[in-house]
Amino acid sequence: MNLQKVLILGSGFVGSSLAVSLRTAGVQVYCTRRQGEDGAVQFVLEDEDTWKNLPQEVDGVVWTLQAKPLSQVQRLYDTYIHSILDAKKAVIVYGSVGRYKVDEVHQWVDEKTKYTITEGSREEGEDFLQEKGATVFVIAGIWGESKNGQSRQPKSWFEKGFIKNFDKFLNLAHVDDIIKVTDEVIRRSSEFRGQVINVSDGNPMQWKDIIKGFGLEVPEDKPAAASQSYISRRVQNNLLQSIMGKDYKFHKLMDAKE
């Protein structure tokens, strides 16, 4: 597909970086923000008065916001998104690997792994849009340097005390890989209509190994934390690797360590 105009719903860490990348490639990009500042289009899913600000003619939509509540997702589909999908153009919705429910600790998951949809969850909206023809990206933990200078680094997450269980596996997706995957899929959208694609580097690591890899000491688990049940999953990316090609190399955390 020859991309000329793309709408990005949301101008966060990935959305803003995607916008820069597409504009560099000569694509006219419309980004949304709740207040419409910095030249962005004002858009709030819960405020239908702002929907009139959305461009009428685009070649694709990348939905980076959480697709909820379902009632508003359905309304936006009826009034705007359906015309894009009906024209066989791309709609990509960003989701999270948190959707996958596992029966065993450290279980491997792929696109066919079961997941439970709870009322009010983002998965409700993602499922609805997928049924209508959108492609859902199930994205692992996002890291790297954004195009606007923001940084997300697992080492910092540990140093700030965010990590409580060091046996858990961390699944990662570098922001640059997410951008390249989005660009690839949006240009080949007809191949992936109505599909779910895991976006991950395919190299899950336990936190204790990550910490050691950075040359830091792994703290002893507190008794309370060690005894509590926890969810730990490992995300396969076989489908994504086939889409990007067997020679495509994903950013790996240990390759980028300081």
Salt bridges, closest charged atoms under 4 A:
GLU46 OE1 - ARG34 NH1 3.95
GLU48 OE1 - ARG75 NH2 2.70
ASP86 OD2 - HIS82 ND1 3.19
ASP103 OD1 - LYS114 NZ 3.03
GLU126 OE1 - ARG99 NH2 2.77
GLU126 OE2 - ARG122 NE 2.99
ASP167 OD1 - LYS208 NZ 3.13
ASP176 OD2 - HIS174 ND1 3.91
ASP177 OD2 - HIS251 ND1 3.23
ASP183 OD1 - ARG187 NE 3.09
GLU184 OE2 - ARG188 NH1 2.79
GLU191 OE1 - ARG188 NH2 2.85
ASP247 OD1 - LYS246 NZ 3.52
GLU258 OE1 - LYS155 NZ 3.53
